[in-house]
Amino acid sequence: MMLNLGDPASIVAWWKVLPERHGPQLEAFERLRPQFAQPIRTAWRIIKADPKLQSMFEKSKTVANEIMATASTGNYKDDSADGLLAA
């Protein structure tokens, strides 16, 4: 899948593939690539306004926070096929 950071619809479609991983990446892109901040903010508004996507957003934030908390303790292993961290 190709990601066009200038197109909010492309950003939303990419985010939906793996929200718990792509959400933090979008937050980083927004900070590190200010030229794309506006389309990314628009994509976040689209996600938060759609009830189906909003529930995915809430769940992905929880999962991402758990992954980050586990990774910060150093008590994790990466033996999964998709590369997600496992406690």
C-alpha positions as CSV (number, residue, x, y, z in Angstrom):
1,M,0.0,0.0,0.0
2,M,1.3,3.4,-0.9
3,L,1.0,6.3,1.6
4,N,0.5,9.8,0.3
5,L,1.1,12.1,3.3
6,G,-0.5,15.0,1.4
7,D,-3.8,13.2,1.0
8,P,-6.0,12.7,4.2
9,A,-7.9,9.9,2.5
10,S,-4.7,8.0,1.8
11,I,-3.6,8.6,5.4
12,V,-6.8,7.2,6.8
13,A,-6.7,4.2,4.5
14,W,-3.1,3.5,5.5
15,W,-3.9,4.0,9.2
16,K,-6.7,1.5,9.1
17,V,-4.4,-1.3,8.0
18,L,-2.6,-1.4,11.4
19,P,-3.8,1.5,13.6
20,E,-1.8,0.5,16.7
21,R,1.4,0.8,14.7
22,H,0.5,3.5,12.2
23,G,-1.0,5.9,14.8
24,P,2.3,6.5,16.5
25,Q,4.1,6.7,13.2
26,L,1.6,9.4,12.1
27,E,2.2,11.3,15.3
28,A,5.9,11.2,14.5
29,F,5.4,12.2,10.9
30,E,3.3,15.2,12.1
31,R,6.1,16.4,14.3
32,L,9.1,15.6,12.1
33,R,7.5,16.6,8.7
34,P,5.7,19.8,9.3
35,Q,4.8,20.1,5.6
36,F,2.4,17.2,6.1
37,A,1.0,18.3,9.5
38,Q,-2.2,19.7,8.0
39,P,-3.2,16.7,6.0
40,I,-2.4,14.4,9.0
41,R,-4.5,16.6,11.3
42,T,-7.4,16.4,8.8
43,A,-7.0,12.6,8.7
44,W,-7.2,12.5,12.5
45,R,-10.4,14.5,12.4
46,I,-11.9,12.1,9.8
47,I,-10.9,9.1,12.0
48,K,-12.3,10.7,15.2
49,A,-15.6,11.7,13.5
50,D,-16.4,8.3,12.1
51,P,-18.0,6.0,14.8
52,K,-16.4,2.8,13.3
53,L,-13.0,4.4,13.0
54,Q,-13.3,6.1,16.4
55,S,-13.6,2.8,18.1
56,M,-10.6,1.5,16.2
57,F,-8.7,4.6,17.3
58,E,-9.5,4.1,21.0
59,K,-8.5,0.5,20.9
60,S,-5.3,1.2,18.9
61,K,-4.3,3.9,21.5
62,T,-4.7,1.4,24.3
63,V,-2.7,-1.3,22.5
64,A,0.0,1.2,21.5
65,N,0.3,2.5,25.1
66,E,0.6,-1.1,26.3
67,I,3.3,-1.9,23.8
68,M,5.2,1.3,24.7
69,A,4.9,0.6,28.5
70,T,6.2,-3.0,28.0
71,A,9.0,-1.9,25.7
72,S,10.1,0.8,28.2
73,T,10.6,-1.8,30.9
74,G,12.8,-3.9,28.7
75,N,10.6,-7.0,29.5
76,Y,9.6,-7.8,25.9
77,K,10.3,-10.2,23.2
78,D,9.6,-10.0,19.5
79,D,8.9,-13.5,18.3
80,S,5.7,-12.9,16.5
81,A,5.4,-13.2,12.8
82,D,4.1,-9.6,12.4
83,G,6.9,-8.1,14.6
84,L,4.6,-6.8,17.3
85,L,6.1,-6.7,20.8
86,A,4.9,-9.4,23.2
87,A,5.2,-9.3,26.9
